[in-house]
């Protein structure tokens, strides 16, 4: 046990202040993400039920696949060919840069990005969206990467993301991702869902 470390945490309520700061940060990030989720639901009534549940989760410093992830996911209103309901997942995530084949930034720290992915999504549809996006100048800042939370029950063929370093960049990135989903992904899903 490191008694000095514990003493430092107890002095001047350092631990309590740090805990409150983390809680406030996570709450602000979640609310910002949820606002974009609600905008997407309102615009795409063909893909989402109006009263769909927003499932929030914060995965902190003890997360195994990422350094940290703050995400909200919500189910689409149809089943894919395997009988699973795809889910749209929107998140703020931190990883080691190499996990997304990126180089370390100026300060050599983590890579933080806003992202979205379709759990139980179609690999072919993801590749079609990637090719279409990369062929257009309007989306030249968007990047495609690997899903860091691969699990058979939540598999996504990949993520669409934008690196962020400030609150304004985070808000702007979420709006860019919302527009991208609406213009590039949603029309393909609407055309190709089993119910259509």
Secondary structure, DSSP 8 states (H G I E B T S, - for coil): --HHHHHHHHGGGHHHHHHHHHHHHHHHHHHHHHHHHHHHHHH-TTTS-TT---EEEEE-TT-SSSSEEEEEEEEEEEE-TTS-EEEEEEEEEEE-GGGGT----TT---EEEEEEEEET--HHHHHHHHHHHHT-GGGTT-EEE--TT--TTT-BS-EEEEE--SHHHHHHHHHHHHHHIIIIIHHHHHHH-TT-
